[in-house]
Amino acid sequence: MASLLTAVTAWAAPELSVEHGSYDFGTITQGKKVQHNFTIRNSGDAPLQIKQLNASCGCTAARPSTALILPGRSAEIEVVFDSANFSGRVEKTVAMTTNAGKAPTYTFKLEGNIQDQVQVKPRPLDVGALTAGVAKQATVSIENKGDTPIKIVSVKVASNALQIKPTVKKKELKGGESTAIELAITARPEAKVLSGYLHIMISLPQSKEIIVPIYATASK
């Protein structure tokens, strides 16, 4: 009987089960945080211990609802991703190490699209045909897609071929608000390749400068 009990104890082991290990958060605005709970279960016959949770970068944090899961019980792995410094398609992972018998490690995945908080259109700006010395009007729109208010700190131009005079209609934008930068663009008489840049400085730590290329063609 003693030897039988010893054999049963030796075979007892925790086992990790994860039903959904990936989460697509869709499209969010830059600066927002994504929070998601992954459910794990101990399908074995000994306590399951969560030893480590390692996120792929400092923008992602993870913590378990409990570090020790009894046989047949479940727990949550809370993962929070901060999108402040990202744009476009992203994928973040959290690697978990346990004392499970068959598969002690598992990697959770969060993915989705991050939309810039500040939307600038058009980008680039094609002015079309310009006659040397004759100003042409154009407009660049700026929209605050996030919840945090922003301020347009400055608008500067850089071009040897174009004379560009910007006028900002509204410098402070609350969430959901938009404004326009009106441009008076003139081609310099000696210029052959008509191009330049608009440098828009905004009060966001993750995206302080937005550059808008400007193109034009010389009228014949």
N, CA, C and O of each residue as an XYZ file, in Angstrom:
880
protein
N       0.834     -1.199      0.000
C       0.000      0.000      0.000
C       0.873      1.255      0.000
O       0.582      2.218     -0.710
N       1.939      1.241      0.795
C       2.836      2.398      0.865
C       3.465      2.685     -0.488
O       3.561      3.835     -0.917
N       3.899      1.596     -1.164
C       4.526      1.779     -2.478
C       3.525      2.298     -3.496
O       3.903      3.058     -4.387
N       2.261      1.911     -3.391
C       1.219      2.377     -4.300
C       0.969      3.865     -4.104
O       0.827      4.602     -5.080
N       0.913      4.312     -2.856
C       0.721      5.731     -2.574
C       1.892      6.548     -3.091
O       1.709      7.653     -3.602
N       3.093      6.008     -2.958
C       4.281      6.704     -3.461
C       4.227      6.866     -4.971
O       4.615      7.911     -5.494
N       3.758      5.863     -5.669
C       3.660      5.923     -7.131
C       2.635      6.956     -7.566
O       2.865      7.709     -8.512
N       1.484      6.991     -6.862
C       0.439      7.963     -7.206
C       0.941      9.379     -7.013
O       0.695     10.257     -7.841
N       1.664      9.601     -5.887
C       2.202     10.921     -5.608
C       3.222     11.332     -6.660
O       3.285     12.500     -7.045
N       4.005     10.396     -7.116
C       5.027     10.701     -8.122
C       4.408     11.111     -9.444
O       4.967     11.943    -10.158
N       3.263     10.540     -9.778
C       2.623     10.863    -11.048
C       1.794     12.145    -10.990
O       1.440     12.685    -12.038
N       1.481     12.640     -9.814
C       0.684     13.857     -9.681
C       1.474     15.045    -10.224
O       2.642     15.230     -9.881
N       0.832     15.847    -11.071
C       1.514     17.001    -11.658
C       0.489     18.049    -12.078
O      -0.620     17.694    -12.478
N       0.834     19.318    -11.995
C      -0.050     20.379    -12.494
C       0.024     20.453    -14.006
O       1.060     20.145    -14.595
N      -1.078     20.862    -14.643
C      -1.093     21.035    -16.096
C      -1.784     22.358    -16.434
O      -2.816     22.700    -15.858
N      -1.204     23.079    -17.364
C      -1.694     24.395    -17.752
C      -2.625     24.290    -18.961
O      -2.288     23.670    -19.970
N      -3.805     24.913    -18.839
C      -4.754     24.980    -19.957
C      -5.117     26.439    -20.206
O      -5.466     27.168    -19.277
N      -5.033     26.861    -21.477
C      -5.387     28.225    -21.877
C      -6.361     28.135    -23.046
O      -6.043     27.570    -24.092
N      -7.548     28.697    -22.856
C      -8.561     28.598    -23.909
C      -8.313     29.601    -25.029
O      -8.346     29.245    -26.207
N      -8.066     30.850    -24.661
C      -7.795     31.904    -25.652
C      -6.535     32.648    -25.229
O      -6.557     33.428    -24.277
N      -5.443     32.404    -25.938
C      -4.167     33.006    -25.568
C      -3.801     34.245    -26.346
O      -2.737     34.819    -26.114
N      -4.657     34.683    -27.274
C      -4.383     35.903    -28.032
C      -5.618     36.808    -28.003
O      -6.752     36.343    -27.881
N      -5.365     38.100    -28.118
C      -6.456     39.080    -28.075
C      -6.178     40.192    -29.073
O      -5.128     40.832    -29.024
N      -7.129     40.423    -29.985
C      -7.037     41.510    -30.959
C      -7.913     42.647    -30.466
O      -9.136     42.518    -30.412
N      -7.285     43.768    -30.103
C      -8.048     44.889    -29.549
C      -8.576     45.840    -30.613
O      -9.121     46.893    -30.282
N      -8.425     45.487    -31.882
C      -8.992     46.299    -32.956
C      -8.192     47.562    -33.199
O      -6.963     47.522    -33.251
N      -8.881     48.688    -33.349
C      -8.226     49.971    -33.601
C      -8.500     50.926    -32.445
O      -9.653     51.159    -32.080
N      -7.437     51.474    -31.877
C      -7.570     52.442    -30.802
C      -6.787     53.704    -31.154
O      -5.942     53.699    -32.050
N      -7.080     54.773    -30.440
C      -6.357     56.027    -30.640
C      -5.096     56.037    -29.797
O      -5.104     55.596    -28.648
N      -4.019     56.537    -30.366
C      -2.729     56.614    -29.692
C      -2.880     57.273    -28.321
O      -3.536     58.307    -28.188
N      -2.266     56.662    -27.304
C      -2.334     57.203    -25.958
C      -3.265     56.435    -25.040
O      -3.161     56.543    -23.818
N      -4.183     55.655    -25.620
C      -5.106     54.876    -24.798
C      -4.445     53.587    -24.319
O      -3.507     53.086    -24.938
N      -4.954     53.061    -23.203
C      -4.450     51.810    -22.651
C      -5.429     50.674    -22.933
O      -6.646     50.844    -22.858
N      -4.871     49.523    -23.255
C      -5.664     48.314    -23.492
C      -5.495     47.397    -22.289
O      -4.372     47.088    -21.891
N      -6.600     46.967    -21.717
C      -6.556     46.028    -20.592
C      -7.365     44.793    -20.955
O      -8.516     44.886    -21.380
N      -6.732     43.620    -20.777
C      -7.420     42.367    -21.105
C      -7.008     41.285    -20.114
O      -5.847     41.205    -19.713
N      -7.967     40.458    -19.726
C      -7.711     39.344    -18.815
C      -7.739     38.022    -19.584
O      -8.732     37.685    -20.229
N      -6.645     37.290    -19.504
C      -6.579     35.940    -20.058
C      -6.906     34.948    -18.941
O      -6.421     35.083    -17.817
N      -7.725     33.960    -19.259
C      -8.098     32.954    -18.270
C      -7.257     31.701    -18.462
O      -7.152     31.172    -19.568
N      -6.659     31.232    -17.369
C      -5.894     29.988    -17.403
C      -6.494     29.030    -16.387
O      -7.163     29.450    -15.442
N      -6.251     27.742    -16.588
C      -6.824     26.719    -15.702
C      -5.793     25.647    -15.397
O      -4.972     25.294    -16.244
N      -5.847     25.147    -14.197
C      -4.999     24.023    -13.803
C      -5.799     22.743    -14.028
O      -6.670     22.394    -13.231
N      -5.493     22.056    -15.113
C      -6.200     20.823    -15.456
C      -5.483     19.585    -14.924
O      -5.865     18.457    -15.238
N      -4.446     19.799    -14.119
C      -3.700     18.680    -13.540
C      -4.223     18.299    -12.168
O      -5.322     18.696    -11.780
N      -3.420     17.517    -11.424
C      -3.849     17.040    -10.115
C      -2.875     17.438     -9.010
O      -2.771     16.771     -7.980
N      -2.149     18.561     -9.252
C      -1.276     19.136     -8.234
C      -1.313     20.653     -8.414
O      -1.640     21.119     -9.505
N      -0.994     21.432     -7.396
C      -1.048     22.891     -7.507
C      -0.147     23.426     -8.625
O       0.990     22.987     -8.797
N      -0.690     24.384     -9.374
C       0.047     25.029    -10.467
C       0.603     26.356     -9.967
O      -0.135     27.188     -9.440
N       1.897     26.548    -10.135
C       2.549     27.766     -9.660
C       2.989     28.633    -10.837
O       3.654     28.155    -11.757
N       2.616     29.898    -10.799
C       3.091     30.854    -11.806
C       4.405     31.436    -11.292
O       4.426     32.157    -10.294
N       5.485     31.121    -11.973
C       6.808     31.536    -11.514
C       7.206     32.909    -12.030
O       7.736     33.728    -11.280
N       6.950     33.167    -13.316
C       7.366     34.439    -13.913
C       6.388     34.884    -14.987
O       5.755     34.063    -15.651
N       6.273     36.220    -15.148
C       5.554     36.836    -16.254
C       6.473     37.897    -16.848
O       6.783     38.890    -16.189
N       6.907     37.695    -18.081
C       7.842     38.615    -18.728
C       7.208     39.240    -19.966
O       6.917     38.548    -20.941
N       6.995     40.560    -19.918
C       6.425     41.283    -21.057
C       7.514     41.614    -22.066
O       8.688     41.734    -21.716
N       7.106     41.759    -23.330
C       8.068     41.996    -24.409
C       8.677     43.390    -24.364
O       9.739     43.610    -24.946
N       8.030     44.341    -23.687
C       8.607     45.683    -23.555
C       8.005     46.370    -22.339
O       7.048     45.882    -21.737
N       8.592     47.528    -21.988
C       8.131     48.263    -20.822
C       6.746     48.856    -20.976
O       6.156     49.310    -19.996
N       6.218     48.861    -22.189
C       4.880     49.403    -22.446
C       3.780     48.447    -22.004
O       2.605     48.815    -21.984
N       4.153     47.231    -21.652
C       3.181     46.193    -21.300
C       3.454     45.672    -19.895
O       4.594     45.374    -19.537
N       2.385     45.568    -19.105
C       2.502     45.043    -17.742
C       1.546     43.867    -17.574
O       0.471     43.835    -18.171
N       1.954     42.901    -16.753
C       1.119     41.713    -16.538
C       1.196     41.272    -15.083
O       2.244     41.365    -14.444
N       0.063     40.791    -14.570
C       0.034     40.263    -13.204
C      -1.064     39.215    -13.085
O      -2.115     39.341    -13.715
N      -0.830     38.187    -12.285
C      -1.839     37.139    -12.107
C      -2.776     37.479    -10.952
O      -2.399     38.204    -10.032
N      -3.990     36.955    -11.004
C      -4.922     37.138     -9.887
C      -4.472     36.328     -8.676
O      -4.797     36.667     -7.539
N      -3.728     35.266     -8.924
C      -3.103     34.474     -7.866
C      -1.903     33.752     -8.457
O      -1.899     33.420     -9.642
N      -0.892     33.508     -7.646
C       0.312     32.840     -8.131
C       0.243     31.329     -7.977
O       1.074     30.612     -8.534
N      -0.752     30.828     -7.219
C      -0.882     29.395     -6.990
C      -2.320     28.969     -7.283
O      -3.266     29.466     -6.672
N      -2.464     28.043     -8.225
C      -3.784     27.607     -8.671
C      -3.969     26.133     -8.315
O      -3.189     25.285     -8.748
N      -4.981     25.836     -7.543
C      -5.250     24.468     -7.132
C      -5.807     23.653     -8.294
O      -6.331     24.235     -9.243
N      -5.711     22.343     -8.251
C      -6.241     21.491     -9.329
C      -7.718     21.778     -9.595
O      -8.527     21.857     -8.670
N      -8.049     21.931    -10.875
C      -9.428     22.195    -11.275
C      -9.848     23.643    -11.173
O     -10.954     23.992    -11.585
N      -8.992     24.496    -10.633
C      -9.317     25.917    -10.469
C      -8.745     26.752    -11.620
O      -7.873     26.311    -12.368
N      -9.283     27.999    -11.730
C      -8.843     28.923    -12.783
C      -8.306     30.211    -12.162
O      -8.533     30.491    -10.985
N      -7.596     30.981    -12.970
C      -7.059     32.273    -12.552
C      -7.035     33.212    -13.758
O      -7.191     32.780    -14.900
N      -6.840     34.496    -13.486
C      -6.778     35.501    -14.539
C      -5.371     36.084    -14.629
O      -4.715     36.333    -13.618
N      -4.930     36.295    -15.861
C      -3.681     37.011    -16.107
C      -4.070     38.364    -16.705
O      -4.495     38.443    -17.857
N      -3.922     39.415    -15.917
C      -4.271     40.758    -16.383
C      -3.098     41.361    -17.148
O      -1.983     41.442    -16.633
N      -3.361     41.784    -18.380
C      -2.322     42.400    -19.215
C      -2.782     43.804    -19.603
O      -3.901     43.991    -20.080
N      -1.912     44.782    -19.394
C      -2.214     46.176    -19.735
C      -1.140     46.690    -20.681
O       0.053     46.603    -20.390
N      -1.576     47.229    -21.821
C      -0.659     47.777    -22.824
C      -0.910     49.268    -22.978
O      -2.048     49.694    -23.177
N       0.154     50.063    -22.887
C       0.083     51.517    -23.045
C       0.534     51.883    -24.454
O       1.684     51.646    -24.824
N      -0.374     52.461    -25.237
C      -0.097     52.731    -26.654
C       0.516     54.103    -26.914
O       0.604     54.527    -28.067
N       0.946     54.810    -25.857
C       1.376     56.205    -25.999
C       2.463     56.419    -27.048
O       2.443     57.433    -27.746
N       3.395     55.506    -27.175
C       4.537     55.720    -28.075
C       4.489     54.871    -29.340
O       5.524     54.609    -29.954
N       3.286     54.440    -29.732
C       3.179     53.544    -30.876
C       2.187     54.061    -31.914
O       1.290     54.848    -31.613
N       2.380     53.594    -33.134
C       1.501     53.945    -34.236
C       1.488     52.799    -35.240
O       2.499     52.130    -35.452
N       0.321     52.584    -35.858
C       0.207     51.516    -36.842
C      -0.090     50.169    -36.194
O      -0.624     50.106    -35.087
N       0.261     49.095    -36.893
C       0.007     47.743    -36.409
C       1.041     47.353    -35.359
O       2.241     47.514    -35.583
N       0.590     46.845    -34.220
C       1.506     46.432    -33.163
C       1.141     45.036    -32.668
O      -0.004     44.597    -32.784
N       2.133     44.354    -32.119
C       1.939     43.047    -31.490
C       2.831     42.983    -30.255
O       4.043     43.175    -30.347
N       2.224     42.714    -29.100
C       2.959     42.630    -27.851
C       2.703     41.267    -27.214
O       1.615     40.704    -27.339
N       3.724     40.745    -26.528
C       3.610     39.413    -25.942
C       3.982     39.424    -24.456
O       4.707     40.298    -23.980
N       3.461     38.425    -23.745
C       3.805     38.194    -22.345
C       4.118     36.710    -22.200
O       3.259     35.864    -22.450
N       5.337     36.394    -21.799
C       5.762     35.002    -21.618
C       5.564     34.594    -20.160
O       6.026     35.272    -19.243
N       4.871     33.478    -19.966
C       4.604     32.982    -18.622
C       5.346     31.665    -18.394
O       5.336     30.775    -19.244
N       5.986     31.559    -17.233
C       6.680     30.341    -16.837
C       5.997     29.760    -15.610
O       5.765     30.467    -14.629
N       5.673     28.460    -15.665
C       4.986     27.781    -14.563
C       5.721     26.474    -14.224
O       6.761     26.152    -14.799
N       5.146     25.745    -13.278
C       5.693     24.433    -12.931
C       4.888     23.299    -13.551
O       4.927     22.166    -13.071
N       4.145     23.614    -14.639
C       3.336     22.598    -15.310
C       4.223     21.466    -15.812
O       5.364     21.686    -16.218
N       3.682     20.254    -15.780
C       4.475     19.089    -16.144
C       4.800     18.995    -17.624
O       5.968     18.827    -17.975
N       3.801     19.098    -18.518
C       4.012     18.884    -19.946
C       4.441     20.157    -20.679
O       5.350     20.112    -21.508
N       3.804     21.280    -20.388
C       4.117     22.535    -21.084
C       4.259     23.653    -20.056
O       3.282     24.353    -19.787
N       5.425     23.842    -19.481
C       5.607     24.814    -18.402
C       5.602     26.277    -18.839
O       5.426     27.163    -18.003
N       5.790     26.549    -20.134
C       5.818     27.931    -20.603
C       4.678     28.181    -21.585
O       4.227     27.280    -22.292
N       4.227     29.437    -21.605
C       3.163     29.836    -22.530
C       3.323     31.322    -22.819
O       3.711     32.096    -21.944
N       3.016     31.719    -24.073
C       3.134     33.125    -24.466
C       1.772     33.679    -24.874
O       1.128     33.168    -25.790
N       1.347     34.729    -24.180
C       0.111     35.437    -24.521
C       0.432     36.540    -25.536
O       1.543     37.067    -25.571
N      -0.563     36.874    -26.357
C      -0.321     37.878    -27.397
C      -1.470     38.882    -27.474
O      -2.641     38.503    -27.490
N      -1.117     40.168    -27.522
C      -2.064     41.245    -27.802
C      -1.662     41.890    -29.115
O      -0.476     42.108    -29.361
N      -2.635     42.197    -29.957
C      -2.327     42.854    -31.220
C      -3.473     43.753    -31.633
O      -4.607     43.589    -31.184
N      -3.156     44.717    -32.504
C      -4.181     45.626    -32.990
C      -3.553     46.797    -33.723
O      -2.345     46.827    -33.958
N      -4.388     47.755    -34.079
C      -3.944     48.939    -34.805
C      -4.060     50.179    -33.924
O      -5.032     50.348    -33.188
N      -3.049     51.041    -34.014
C      -3.048     52.277    -33.240
C      -3.112     53.460    -34.203
O      -2.252     53.645    -35.064
N      -4.142     54.231    -34.024
C      -4.378     55.401    -34.858
C      -3.751     56.623    -34.197
O      -3.948     56.855    -33.004
N      -2.996     57.405    -34.967
C      -2.374     58.614    -34.423
C      -3.427     59.512    -33.795
O      -4.517     59.685    -34.340
N      -3.089     60.079    -32.644
C      -4.047     60.975    -31.988
C      -4.313     62.201    -32.842
O      -5.439     62.697    -32.903
N      -3.275     62.683    -33.497
C      -3.421     63.866    -34.343
C      -3.446     63.435    -35.805
O      -2.473     62.881    -36.317
N      -4.559     63.692    -36.461
C      -4.711     63.353    -37.874
C      -4.511     64.602    -38.727
O      -5.204     65.603    -38.545
N      -3.560     64.538    -39.659
C      -3.257     65.665    -40.536
C      -3.536     65.245    -41.977
O      -2.999     64.245    -42.455
N      -4.371     66.010    -42.659
C      -4.742     65.713    -44.049
C      -4.789     67.008    -44.866
O      -5.207     68.049    -44.361
N      -4.355     66.936    -46.143
C      -3.687     65.798    -46.792
C      -2.213     65.735    -46.386
O      -1.617     66.723    -45.957
N      -1.670     64.576    -46.536
C      -0.276     64.339    -46.162
C       0.286     63.229    -47.030
O       0.048     62.054    -46.751
N       1.034     63.575    -48.088
C       1.562     64.892    -48.460
C       0.517     65.788    -49.123
O      -0.585     65.346    -49.447
N       0.886     67.052    -49.316
C       0.019     68.039    -49.964
C       0.522     68.301    -51.371
O       1.655     68.743    -51.563
N      -0.332     68.026    -52.363
C      -0.014     68.300    -53.767
C      -0.764     69.562    -54.177
O      -1.991     69.561    -54.277
N      -0.028     70.622    -54.410
C      -0.632     71.924    -54.713
C      -1.069     72.020    -56.171
O      -1.953     72.809    -56.505
N      -0.459     71.228    -57.030
C      -0.772     71.321    -58.454
C       0.137     72.314    -59.155
O       1.274     72.523    -58.730
N      -0.349     72.925    -60.218
C       0.465     73.844    -61.018
C       0.548     75.212    -60.354
O      -0.448     75.739    -59.858
N       1.759     75.783    -60.354
C       1.994     77.114    -59.808
C       2.640     78.004    -60.853
O       3.528     77.583    -61.595
N       2.177     79.235    -60.894
C       2.798     80.241    -61.747
C       3.739     81.070    -60.887
O       3.343     81.554    -59.826
N       4.968     81.238    -61.328
C       5.967     81.951    -60.539
C       5.465     83.337    -60.153
O       4.995     84.098    -60.998
N       5.572     83.652    -58.867
C       5.174     84.962    -58.383
C       3.696     85.107    -58.063
O       3.279     86.146    -57.552
N       2.891     84.082    -58.352
C       1.444     84.134    -58.100
C       1.104     83.161    -56.967
O       1.359     81.961    -57.072
N       0.533     83.685    -55.898
C       0.219     82.857    -54.726
C      -1.002     81.983    -54.969
O      -1.977     82.407    -55.591
N      -0.930     80.768    -54.472
C      -2.051     79.832    -54.557
C      -2.418     79.385    -53.147
O      -1.546     79.126    -52.318
N      -3.729     79.296    -52.888
C      -4.203     78.934    -51.560
C      -4.373     77.414    -51.427
O      -4.810     76.737    -52.358
N      -4.019     76.909    -50.262
C      -4.201     75.493    -49.951
C      -4.501     75.372    -48.461
O      -4.221     76.286    -47.686
N      -5.067     74.246    -48.073
C      -5.459     74.048    -46.677
C      -5.020     72.674    -46.185
O      -5.176     71.674    -46.887
N      -4.474     72.634    -44.984
C      -4.147     71.393    -44.293
C      -5.008     71.332    -43.035
O      -5.006     72.266    -42.233
N      -5.740     70.239    -42.862
C      -6.617     70.102    -41.695
C      -5.935     69.286    -40.603
O      -5.171     68.366    -40.891
N      -6.217     69.629    -39.350
C      -5.674     68.922    -38.185
C      -6.834     68.560    -37.271
O      -7.634     69.418    -36.897
N      -6.920     67.277    -36.913
C      -7.995     66.809    -36.036
C      -7.415     66.065    -34.841
O      -6.516     65.236    -34.985
N      -7.938     66.372    -33.667
C      -7.544     65.671    -32.441
C      -8.485     64.487    -32.250
O      -9.640     64.662    -31.861
N      -7.989     63.279    -32.526
C      -8.818     62.074    -32.442
C      -8.859     61.480    -31.041
O      -9.635     60.561    -30.779
N      -8.035     61.996    -30.142
C      -7.976     61.449    -28.795
C      -8.819     62.220    -27.803
O      -9.632     63.066    -28.175
N      -8.607     61.910    -26.522
C      -9.332     62.573    -25.439
C      -8.518     63.689    -24.796
O      -9.077     64.573    -24.149
N      -7.197     63.651    -24.971
C      -6.319     64.646    -24.354
C      -6.246     65.902    -25.205
O      -6.001     65.814    -26.408
N      -6.457     67.083    -24.599
C      -6.331     68.331    -25.376
C      -4.911     68.505    -25.904
O      -3.946     68.090    -25.263
N      -4.794     69.114    -27.062
C      -3.481     69.386    -27.637
C      -3.376     70.859    -28.016
O      -4.379     71.561    -28.147
N      -2.153     71.300    -28.184
C      -1.898     72.678    -28.591
C      -0.917     72.683    -29.750
O       0.100     71.991    -29.720
N      -1.227     73.459    -30.760
C      -0.303     73.641    -31.881
C       0.693     74.708    -31.452
O       0.358     75.891    -31.396
N       1.914     74.290    -31.152
C       2.925     75.184    -30.597
C       3.485     76.116    -31.666
O       3.629     77.317    -31.436
N       3.797     75.563    -32.828
C       4.342     76.382    -33.910
C       4.173     75.673    -35.248
O       4.013     74.454    -35.310
N       4.210     76.455    -36.303
C       4.184     75.926    -37.671
C       5.307     76.598    -38.443
O       5.303     77.816    -38.624
N       6.276     75.796    -38.902
C       7.403     76.345    -39.640
C       7.477     75.718    -41.028
O       6.949     74.630    -41.257
N       8.132     76.411    -41.943
C       8.263     75.916    -43.315
C       9.746     75.774    -43.659
O      10.601     76.470    -43.113
N      10.019     74.854    -44.576
C      11.388     74.653    -45.058
C      11.327     74.390    -46.553
O      10.860     73.338    -46.988
N      11.809     75.366    -47.351
C      11.816     75.204    -48.802
C      12.681     76.286    -49.447
O      12.619     77.458    -49.077
N      13.480     75.865    -50.410
C      14.255     76.813    -51.203
C      13.529     77.201    -52.477
O      13.895     78.169    -53.144
N      12.491     76.435    -52.812
C      11.793     76.661    -54.081
C      10.430     77.324    -53.907
O       9.921     77.956    -54.833
N       9.841     77.180    -52.726
C       8.506     77.705    -52.483
C       8.514     78.713    -51.335
O       9.204     78.540    -50.330
N       7.738     79.754    -51.517
C       7.492     80.684    -50.422
C       6.136     80.304    -49.827
O       5.111     80.377    -50.504
N       6.140     79.900    -48.558
C       4.924     79.377    -47.926
C       4.598     80.206    -46.682
O       5.414     80.339    -45.770
N       3.388     80.757    -46.673
C       2.944     81.544    -45.520
C       1.773     80.829    -44.844
O       0.669     80.809    -45.388
N       2.003     80.234    -43.654
C       0.932     79.512    -42.968
C       0.149     80.399    -41.993
O       0.705     81.299    -41.362
N      -1.147     80.122    -41.887
C      -2.010     80.795    -40.919
C      -2.823     79.738    -40.191
O      -3.595     79.008    -40.811
N      -2.650     79.654    -38.862
C      -3.368     78.664    -38.065
C      -4.654     79.286    -37.550
O      -4.625     80.325    -36.890
N      -5.780     78.655    -37.850
C      -7.081     79.180    -37.452
C      -7.352     79.025    -35.959
O      -7.920     79.919    -35.333
N      -6.946     77.884    -35.386
C      -7.194     77.607    -33.982
C      -6.033     76.791    -33.446
O      -5.673     75.768    -34.029
N      -5.435     77.236    -32.331
C      -4.217     76.597    -31.840
C      -4.445     75.558    -30.750
O      -3.584     74.704    -30.536
N      -5.580     75.605    -30.055
C      -5.858     74.645    -28.995
C      -7.072     73.802    -29.368
O      -8.138     74.328    -29.687
N      -6.889     72.462    -29.322
C      -7.943     71.543    -29.747
C      -8.273     70.567    -28.627
O      -7.393     69.869    -28.123
N      -9.533     70.521    -28.244
C      -9.994     69.502    -27.308
C     -10.221     68.204    -28.076
O     -10.117     68.176    -29.302
N     -10.531     67.131    -27.353
C     -10.788     65.862    -28.018
C     -11.929     65.971    -29.003
O     -13.007     66.458    -28.662
N     -11.698     65.517    -30.236
C     -12.729     65.567    -31.270
C     -12.763     66.849    -32.063
O     -13.481     66.931    -33.060
N     -12.009     67.857    -31.657
C     -12.020     69.131    -32.385
C     -10.995     69.127    -33.511
O     -10.036     68.355    -33.506
N     -11.228     70.017    -34.482
C     -10.316     70.136    -35.611
C     -10.094     71.601    -35.958
O     -10.848     72.481    -35.543
N      -9.059     71.833    -36.717
C      -8.753     73.178    -37.180
C      -8.097     73.084    -38.553
O      -7.902     71.995    -39.092
N      -7.765     74.242    -39.101
C      -7.147     74.272    -40.429
C      -5.933     75.192    -40.412
O      -5.901     76.210    -39.722
N      -4.939     74.796    -41.195
C      -3.795     75.659    -41.457
C      -3.922     76.110    -42.908
O      -3.793     75.307    -43.832
N      -4.178     77.399    -43.095
C      -4.313     77.934    -44.448
C      -2.940     78.369    -44.949
O      -2.185     79.035    -44.241
N      -2.637     77.983    -46.178
C      -1.327     78.236    -46.752
C      -1.445     79.097    -48.001
O      -2.289     78.855    -48.864
N      -0.586     80.100    -48.082
C      -0.421     80.873    -49.315
C       0.930     80.459    -49.895
O       1.977     80.744    -49.314
N       0.898     79.788    -51.041
C       2.109     79.178    -51.592
C       2.471     79.838    -52.918
O       1.648     79.937    -53.828
N       3.724     80.288    -53.006
C       4.207     80.968    -54.213
C       5.508     80.318    -54.666
O       6.397     80.052    -53.857
N       5.607     80.066    -55.962
C       6.843     79.493    -56.515
C       7.851     80.602    -56.774
O       7.514     81.650    -57.324
N       9.076     80.360    -56.376
C      10.135     81.327    -56.648
C      10.491     81.268    -58.139
O      10.517     80.184    -58.721
N      10.767     82.422    -58.762
C      10.992     82.464    -60.217
C      12.102     81.546    -60.708
O      11.994     80.961    -61.786
N      13.170     81.415    -59.925
C      14.317     80.627    -60.390
C      14.198     79.137    -60.074
O      15.051     78.352    -60.488
N      13.163     78.739    -59.354
C      13.040     77.351    -58.914
C      12.640     76.425    -60.057
O      11.827     76.783    -60.910
N      13.225     75.230    -60.058
C      12.902     74.219    -61.064
C      12.120     73.052    -60.455
O      11.146     72.578    -61.040
N      12.543     72.601    -59.297
C      11.837     71.533    -58.589
C      11.077     72.166    -57.427
O      11.685     72.684    -56.491
N       9.765     72.124    -57.488
C       8.940     72.807    -56.499
C       8.528     71.843    -55.381
O       7.649     70.998    -55.553
N       9.172     71.995    -54.264
C       8.840     71.147    -53.122
C       9.252     71.840    -51.826
O      10.046     72.781    -51.830
N       8.697     71.354    -50.725
C       9.021     71.923    -49.426
C       8.397     71.093    -48.321
O       7.804     70.044    -48.574
N       8.537     71.572    -47.096
C       8.012     70.842    -45.944
C       7.339     71.803    -44.973
O       7.773     72.939    -44.779
N       6.271     71.309    -44.376
C       5.583     72.021    -43.313
C       5.874     71.283    -42.009
O       5.578     70.093    -41.898
N       6.443     71.964    -41.031
C       6.786     71.361    -39.743
C       5.809     71.859    -38.685
O       5.828     73.033    -38.313
N       4.959     70.963    -38.207
C       3.934     71.320    -37.224
C       4.355     70.766    -35.869
O       4.458     69.551    -35.698
N       4.597     71.643    -34.914
C       4.984     71.251    -33.562
C       3.741     71.249    -32.680
O       3.012     72.239    -32.613
N       3.506     70.112    -31.996
C       2.335     69.978    -31.144
C       2.748     69.571    -29.729
O       3.866     69.107    -29.505
N       1.832     69.752    -28.785
C       2.138     69.503    -27.374
C       1.792     68.084    -26.948
O       1.015     67.879    -26.016
N       2.376     67.104    -27.638
C       2.219     65.711    -27.255
C       3.605     65.120    -27.055
O       4.440     65.209    -27.955
N       3.877     64.516    -25.893
C       5.221     63.990    -25.644
C       5.625     62.875    -26.585
O       6.810     62.723    -26.883
N       4.647     62.070    -27.072
C       4.999     60.940    -27.914
C       5.135     61.313    -29.397
O       5.653     60.525    -30.188
N       4.678     62.490    -29.766
C       4.722     62.879    -31.181
C       4.764     64.393    -31.255
O       3.736     65.030    -31.485
N       5.940     64.978    -31.064
C       6.049     66.425    -30.945
C       6.020     67.142    -32.290
O       5.604     68.298    -32.369
N       6.462     66.461    -33.349
C       6.556     67.126    -34.653
C       5.881     66.296    -35.738
O       6.083     65.085    -35.827
N       5.083     66.960    -36.555
C       4.451     66.325    -37.715
C       4.963     67.042    -38.954
O       4.880     68.266    -39.052
N       5.493     66.274    -39.897
C       6.055     66.850    -41.119
C       5.133     66.548    -42.290
O       4.772     65.396    -42.531
N       4.761     67.591    -43.010
C       3.898     67.450    -44.186
C       4.683     67.842    -45.433
O       4.977     69.025    -45.608
N       5.033     66.904    -46.300
C       5.697     67.258    -47.562
C       4.746     68.019    -48.474
O       3.553     67.722    -48.525
N       5.279     69.003    -49.193
C       4.487     69.822    -50.119
C       5.118     69.731    -51.501
O       6.324     69.920    -51.663
N       4.284     69.439    -52.494
C       4.773     69.331    -53.865
C       3.937     70.215    -54.794
O       2.764     70.484    -54.536
N       4.576     70.658    -55.879
C       3.891     71.467    -56.893
C       4.618     71.300    -58.223
O       5.740     70.795    -58.280
N       3.960     71.730    -59.275
C       4.583     71.720    -60.603
C       4.564     73.135    -61.162
O       3.658     73.914    -60.864
N       5.559     73.464    -61.968
C       5.642     74.787    -62.545
C       4.757     74.898    -63.789
O       4.815     74.045    -64.675
N       3.944     75.945    -63.852
C       3.089     76.169    -65.022
C       3.946     76.525    -66.220
O       4.934     77.251    -66.111
N       3.548     76.001    -67.357
C       4.309     76.275    -68.587
C       3.698     77.447    -69.342
O       4.198     77.827    -70.401
